Amino acid sequence: MGPLFSTSGAEKWLGLVVAIWVQAVCGNNYTFANYSAALKSLMDLTQLQLNNLSVAKDVGKAFGLVSGFASDCLPTSVLLVIGSLEGLIGYGAQWLVVSQRIRPLPYWQMCIFLCLGGNSTTWMNTAVLVTCMRNFPKNRGPVSGILKGYLGLSTAIFTDICTALFSSDPSTFLFILAVAPAVVCLTAAFFLHEAPPASKASEFQQETQYFNIFNVMAITLAVYLLAFDMTGSHGQLLSLVFAVVLVILLATPLGVPLYSILSKPRSDSDIEQPMKAPLLANQSNQSKTTTTITTGVELQYLERKRPTIGEDHTIVEMIQTIDFWVLFVSFLCGVGTGLCVMNNMGQMGTALGYSDVSIFISLTSIWGFFGRIASGLLSEYFIWKFGTPRPLWNAASQVILTMGYMIMAFALPGSLYIGSMLVGICYGVRLTITVPVASELFGLKYYGILYNILILNLPLGSFLFSGLLAGYLYDAEATAISGGGNTCVGAHCYCLVFVIMAVTCVLGLGLDVLLGIRTRNIYVRIHESKRSIASSAPDSSPKC
């Protein structure tokens, strides 16, 4: 389907807005703790069996490679439709079970439906990230921060709406997870398309200004959700008002493309000449439909020599590099342990005496947003200002994660509040920073597949840390209860789990520092390119 607006106007920005909405409703993979207790009770599961269900959910992401390959041959709209239908079926089946409209399905069938629901988000994320990274190649950090920020808020949005309007009913929660993403994705399929990226200094400056506006809108939304969570219980009328204002805040990004439509276009005489400096020297054009023009000598040279870091890599070329495996394993150390906390938050809260863990789920989501937004902005600014390697921000997140796990291991007063915030921040940083790092090291030509290879860390990390580590150690400390299943109460239930995850993060810290050192020259080149672009447009430097 063709674009609804001219590319010089609002099409690209309207596409970013619907991409934001998709991200705001596709964080359903992080909401398992909201209804895991209902599944455990209805199906009489042990903690290990329950954790393996959460692993099945994350295993769905392993099949994200299919969406990665599909992104090279299918339009964005088709990717979104496939994701919406998978989510509707996967979460719809879980809703039927939890609402007791049907009898509990066999365990293996539930694993399939959770896997299907988990895989649905890979199609949505691939469609959104690949398209937007190609539409805004000069602003990869801010784009990643904004999109991943709204993804981080997704869990809080679902949780708070369900808490405000439906008293945290797990069956209603699953119904929303099934229907809302499907509706939003089907709508986005009409508006999200690839568009030509900025080619003039004035366009680059306009992008920076608009991204700052999006960041202000996102931060306002996050503060609003945080205020709702921290003010305790609310009456029916106040809860309804909260939901209405939340919808309005989610709609405010539409103001950017509307302003773009209504603003007076520049005359041809005012338009500056196209920028000459690429983001990275020798990097291929980011659009699917264009190719790099090289001389015959250059072609012969490229045929003889493998691409260097910073150029477009095929998947085979990428996995043959040390830098890829350093990035892959360090990513596993961060997101694998973070997923363990999010998947087990319900049982962690119960072990420490909390009857309602929705506040911790929301805190993880909201502070994850702040981690995503801040890391996207700060990493971009420090690259522009000093050429600071972006992987060093991942290293900083590993330090904070280690501190958070040790605080939770010793069950200090308020440790779950502090831990959920720190885990949220650092998990958000890792997801946001790794997205542009991968594109800066290995290019955008095969980015859909590259992104989904990295996302293999989610099911792998979930299996290792949540399915095996947390599941076995919890069951070893738990006592059986009548009617099936088991339970554990006390700080000892997860103490060893947290200590092992803290040690894992120390390993990840070393790998991130190593990657920062190895890629220093790449970020010096990006720094020089950005300064060159900015010099042709006064006052266009990124603002923190």
ZAMARGU-4260 file (C-alpha; in steps of 0.2 Angstrom, whole numbers, plus 5000, padded with zeros to 4 digits):
<rodrens>
0) 5000/5000/5000 | 5007/5017/4996 | 5011/5031/5008 | 4997/5043/5013 | 5009/5058/5014
5) 5023/5065/5005 | 5040/5059/5011 | 5045/5077/5014 | 5030/5080/5025 | 5023/5069/5039
10) 5024/5051/5032 | 5040/5046/5041 | 5034/5054/5057 | 5017/5047/5057 | 5026/5030/5054
15) 5036/5033/5070 | 5021/5037/5080 | 5012/5021/5075 | 5028/5012/5079 | 5028/5019/5096
20) 5010/5013/5099 | 5015/4996/5093 | 5029/4996/5106 | 5018/5002/5119 | 5007/4986/5117
25) 5019/4973/5113 | 5028/4971/5130 | 5016/4957/5134 | 5031/4945/5136 | 5036/4954/5152
30) 5019/4952/5160 | 5020/4934/5165 | 5021/4937/5183 | 5003/4945/5183 | 4995/4929/5179
35) 5007/4916/5183 | 5000/4912/5200 | 4983/4909/5192 | 4991/4896/5180 | 5000/4888/5194
40) 4985/4886/5204 | 4973/4880/5190 | 4986/4867/5183 | 4993/4862/5200 | 5011/4866/5194
45) 5028/4865/5204 | 5039/4881/5202 | 5050/4872/5190 | 5035/4868/5179 | 5029/4885/5180
50) 5046/4892/5176 | 5047/4881/5161 | 5031/4888/5155 | 5039/4905/5156 | 5054/4898/5146
55) 5042/4892/5133 | 5035/4909/5131 | 5053/4916/5128 | 5057/4901/5117 | 5045/4909/5105
60) 5058/4923/5102 | 5070/4910/5096 | 5059/4908/5081 | 5061/4927/5078 | 5074/4922/5065
65) 5060/4918/5053 | 5053/4936/5055 | 5071/4942/5052 | 5073/4933/5036 | 5055/4938/5031
70) 5059/4957/5034 | 5071/4956/5019 | 5057/4950/5007 | 5040/4955/5015 | 5033/4973/5018
75) 5031/4980/5035 | 5012/4978/5035 | 5013/4959/5032 | 5025/4957/5047 | 5013/4967/5058
80) 4998/4957/5053 | 5007/4940/5056 | 5012/4946/5073 | 4995/4952/5078 | 4987/4935/5073
85) 5000/4925/5082 | 4997/4935/5098 | 4978/4934/5096 | 4979/4915/5096 | 4993/4913/5109
90) 4986/4924/5122 | 4968/4920/5117 | 4970/4902/5122 | 4978/4907/5139 | 4963/4918/5142
95) 4951/4904/5139 | 4960/4893/5151 | 4962/4906/5165 | 4944/4912/5163 | 4939/4894/5165
100) 4929/4895/5149 | 4938/4879/5144 | 4946/4865/5155 | 4965/4867/5158 | 4974/4861/5142
105) 4988/4848/5143 | 5005/4855/5149 | 5013/4853/5131 | 4998/4862/5123 | 5000/4877/5135
110) 5019/4877/5131 | 5014/4879/5112 | 5002/4893/5115 | 5014/4902/5126 | 5028/4900/5113
115) 5016/4907/5100 | 5012/4922/5110 | 5030/4925/5113 | 5034/4924/5095 | 5021/4936/5090
120) 5032/4950/5098 | 5047/4946/5087 | 5036/4950/5071 | 5031/4967/5079 | 5048/4972/5085
125) 5056/4967/5069 | 5044/4977/5059 | 5046/4992/5070 | 5064/4992/5073 | 5070/4988/5055
130) 5059/5001/5047 | 5063/5015/5060 | 5082/5012/5060 | 5082/5013/5041 | 5071/5029/5041
135) 5082/5037/5054 | 5100/5030/5052 | 5108/5046/5058 | 5099/5045/5075 | 5100/5027/5080
140) 5102/5030/5098 | 5087/5041/5100 | 5076/5030/5089 | 5081/5015/5099 | 5079/5024/5116
145) 5061/5030/5111 | 5055/5014/5104 | 5062/5003/5118 | 5056/5016/5131 | 5038/5014/5126
150) 5041/4995/5125 | 5047/4996/5143 | 5032/5006/5148 | 5021/4993/5140 | 5020/4981/5155
155) 5016/4996/5167 | 5002/5002/5154 | 4994/4985/5154 | 4996/4982/5173 | 4990/4999/5178
160) 4975/4999/5167 | 4970/4981/5173 | 4973/4986/5191 | 4963/5003/5189 | 4948/4996/5179
165) 4947/4977/5183 | 4955/4975/5200 | 4970/4965/5193 | 4959/4951/5187 | 4971/4939/5178
170) 4958/4933/5165 | 4954/4951/5160 | 4972/4955/5159 | 4975/4941/5147 | 4960/4946/5136
175) 4968/4963/5135 | 4985/4955/5130 | 4976/4946/5116 | 4966/4960/5109 | 4975/4976/5111
180) 4991/4972/5101 | 4981/4964/5087 | 4970/4980/5085 | 4985/4992/5086 | 4996/4982/5074
185) 4982/4980/5061 | 4980/4999/5062 | 4999/5002/5061 | 5000/4991/5045 | 4992/5005/5035
190) 5005/5019/5041 | 5022/5011/5044 | 5033/5011/5029 | 5051/5014/5024 | 5054/5032/5019
195) 5070/5040/5013 | 5081/5045/5027 | 5087/5063/5030 | 5100/5069/5017 | 5102/5088/5022
200) 5109/5096/5037 | 5092/5105/5040 | 5083/5088/5040 | 5095/5081/5052 | 5093/5096/5064
205) 5074/5094/5062 | 5075/5076/5067 | 5085/5081/5083 | 5071/5093/5088 | 5057/5081/5085
210) 5066/5067/5095 | 5067/5079/5109 | 5049/5082/5109 | 5045/5063/5108 | 5057/5061/5123
215) 5047/5074/5133 | 5031/5066/5129 | 5037/5049/5134 | 5044/5055/5151 | 5028/5064/5155
220) 5019/5047/5152 | 5032/5038/5163 | 5030/5050/5177 | 5011/5049/5176 | 5011/5030/5177
225) 5024/5031/5192 | 5013/5043/5201 | 4998/5032/5199 | 5008/5017/5206 | 5015/5026/5221
230) 4999/5034/5227 | 4991/5018/5233 | 4973/5012/5230 | 4961/5023/5220 | 4942/5024/5219
235) 4932/5019/5204 | 4930/5037/5198 | 4948/5042/5200 | 4953/5025/5191 | 4942/5029/5176
240) 4950/5047/5175 | 4967/5039/5176 | 4963/5028/5161 | 4956/5042/5150 | 4971/5053/5153
245) 4982/5038/5149 | 4974/5036/5132 | 4976/5055/5129 | 4995/5054/5134 | 4997/5040/5122
250) 4989/5050/5108 | 5000/5066/5111 | 5014/5060/5099 | 5002/5063/5085 | 5005/5081/5087
255) 5022/5079/5078 | 5016/5073/5061 | 5001/5085/5062 | 5013/5100/5065 | 5024/5093/5051
260) 5008/5094/5039 | 5003/5111/5045 | 5020/5119/5045 | 5024/5129/5030 | 5036/5119/5018
265) 5052/5128/5013 | 5055/5134/4996 | 5068/5126/4985 | 5080/5141/4987 | 5080/5138/5006
270) 5085/5120/5005 | 5103/5116/5009 | 5113/5105/4998 | 5114/5086/5003 | 5126/5081/5016
275) 5142/5073/5010 | 5148/5064/5026 | 5141/5046/5029 | 5138/5040/5046 | 5152/5028/5044
280) 5165/5028/5031 | 5163/5014/5017 | 5146/5009/5024 | 5132/5004/5012 | 5117/5015/5009
285) 5104/5010/5022 | 5089/5009/5010 | 5084/4992/5003 | 5081/4999/4986 | 5098/5007/4984
290) 5116/5001/4982 | 5133/5008/4985 | 5141/5014/4969 | 5159/5009/4968 | 5173/5009/4956
295) 5179/4993/4947 | 5195/4994/4958 | 5185/4995/4974 | 5173/4981/4969 | 5189/4969/4966
300) 5195/4975/4983 | 5179/4971/4992 | 5178/4954/4983 | 5195/4949/4990 | 5193/4956/5008
305) 5181/4953/5021 | 5171/4968/5028 | 5179/4977/5043 | 5169/4981/5058 | 5158/4996/5054
310) 5153/4989/5036 | 5139/4979/5031 | 5141/4960/5036 | 5132/4945/5030 | 5126/4934/5044
315) 5140/4921/5041 | 5153/4935/5041 | 5146/4942/5057 | 5147/4926/5067 | 5165/4924/5062
320) 5170/4939/5071 | 5176/4940/5089 | 5166/4956/5092 | 5149/4948/5088 | 5152/4934/5101
325) 5158/4946/5114 | 5142/4956/5111 | 5131/4941/5111 | 5138/4933/5128 | 5138/4950/5137
330) 5120/4953/5131 | 5116/4936/5138 | 5123/4940/5155 | 5112/4956/5157 | 5096/4951/5149
335) 5096/4933/5155 | 5097/4937/5173 | 5085/4952/5171 | 5072/4940/5163 | 5074/4928/5178
340) 5069/4942/5190 | 5054/4948/5179 | 5048/4930/5176 | 5049/4925/5195 | 5043/4942/5202
345) 5027/4934/5208 | 5035/4921/5218 | 5049/4932/5224 | 5036/4944/5231 | 5027/4930/5240
350) 5043/4923/5247 | 5046/4940/5255 | 5028/4942/5262 | 5020/4953/5248 | 5002/4947/5243
355) 5002/4959/5228 | 5017/4961/5217 | 5009/4972/5204 | 5018/4987/5211 | 5035/4978/5208
360) 5030/4973/5190 | 5025/4991/5186 | 5041/4998/5194 | 5052/4987/5184 | 5043/4993/5168
365) 5043/5011/5172 | 5061/5012/5178 | 5066/5001/5163 | 5058/5015/5152 | 5070/5028/5161
370) 5085/5017/5158 | 5080/5015/5139 | 5077/5034/5136 | 5092/5040/5146 | 5104/5028/5138
375) 5098/5032/5121 | 5100/5050/5124 | 5116/5050/5134 | 5125/5038/5123 | 5121/5048/5108
380) 5127/5064/5116 | 5143/5057/5122 | 5147/5050/5105 | 5144/5067/5098 | 5154/5076/5111
385) 5168/5064/5115 | 5167/5048/5104 | 5163/5037/5119 | 5161/5019/5114 | 5142/5015/5116
390) 5146/4997/5124 | 5153/5006/5139 | 5135/5010/5144 | 5131/4992/5144 | 5146/4990/5156
395) 5139/5003/5168 | 5123/4994/5168 | 5132/4977/5173 | 5139/4986/5188 | 5122/4992/5194
400) 5114/4975/5191 | 5127/4967/5202 | 5123/4979/5216 | 5104/4976/5214 | 5106/4957/5214
405) 5117/4958/5230 | 5104/4969/5239 | 5090/4957/5235 | 5101/4942/5240 | 5102/4949/5257
410) 5084/4954/5258 | 5087/4971/5266 | 5072/4981/5270 | 5064/4987/5254 | 5076/4977/5244
415) 5062/4971/5232 | 5058/4989/5228 | 5076/4994/5226 | 5080/4978/5216 | 5065/4980/5204
420) 5070/4998/5200 | 5088/4994/5197 | 5084/4978/5187 | 5072/4988/5176 | 5084/5002/5173
425) 5098/4991/5168 | 5088/4979/5158 | 5081/4994/5148 | 5099/5000/5145 | 5105/4984/5138
430) 5090/4982/5126 | 5092/5000/5120 | 5111/5001/5119 | 5113/4984/5110 | 5101/4988/5096
435) 5112/5003/5089 | 5128/4994/5093 | 5124/4979/5083 | 5120/4991/5068 | 5135/5001/5070
440) 5147/4986/5070 | 5138/4975/5057 | 5128/4987/5046 | 5109/4989/5042 | 5108/4978/5027
445) 5104/4962/5036 | 5099/4970/5052 | 5082/4961/5053 | 5091/4944/5054 | 5105/4951/5065
450) 5093/4958/5078 | 5084/4942/5080 | 5100/4932/5082 | 5104/4943/5096 | 5086/4941/5103
455) 5090/4922/5104 | 5098/4927/5121 | 5081/4930/5128 | 5075/4912/5127 | 5092/4905/5131
460) 5094/4917/5146 | 5076/4912/5152 | 5080/4894/5150 | 5097/4895/5159 | 5093/4907/5173
465) 5074/4906/5175 | 5070/4888/5170 | 5085/4879/5177 | 5094/4890/5190 | 5079/4898/5199
470) 5067/4883/5196 | 5078/4870/5203 | 5085/4881/5218 | 5067/4887/5222 | 5060/4869/5222
475) 5075/4863/5233 | 5070/4876/5246 | 5051/4874/5244 | 5038/4863/5254 | 5024/4854/5246
480) 5006/4860/5248 | 4990/4850/5248 | 4982/4849/5231 | 4998/4849/5222 | 5012/4862/5219
485) 5024/4869/5232 | 5028/4886/5240 | 5043/4894/5249 | 5043/4909/5261 | 5058/4918/5267
490) 5074/4926/5260 | 5083/4910/5258 | 5071/4905/5243 | 5081/4915/5230 | 5097/4920/5240
495) 5109/4909/5230 | 5100/4913/5214 | 5104/4931/5216 | 5122/4928/5221 | 5125/4918/5205
500) 5117/4931/5194 | 5128/4944/5202 | 5144/4934/5198 | 5137/4932/5180 | 5135/4951/5178
505) 5153/4953/5184 | 5158/4942/5169 | 5147/4953/5158 | 5156/4969/5164 | 5172/4962/5158
510) 5166/4958/5141 | 5157/4975/5139 | 5173/4984/5143 | 5183/4973/5131 | 5170/4977/5117
515) 5172/4995/5121 | 5191/4995/5119 | 5190/4985/5103 | 5177/4996/5095 | 5185/5013/5100
520) 5190/5017/5083 | 5173/5014/5076 | 5165/5027/5088 | 5179/5040/5084 | 5174/5039/5066
525) 5156/5041/5070 | 5160/5055/5081 | 5170/5064/5067 | 5156/5061/5055 | 5143/5068/5067
530) 5153/5084/5071 | 5155/5086/5052 | 5137/5085/5049 | 5133/5097/5064 | 5145/5110/5058
535) 5134/5113/5043 | 5119/5116/5054 | 5121/5128/5068 | 5115/5123/5085 | 5111/5106/5079
540) 5121/5097/5092 | 5111/5083/5102 | 5104/5090/5119 | 5104/5079/5135
</rodrens>
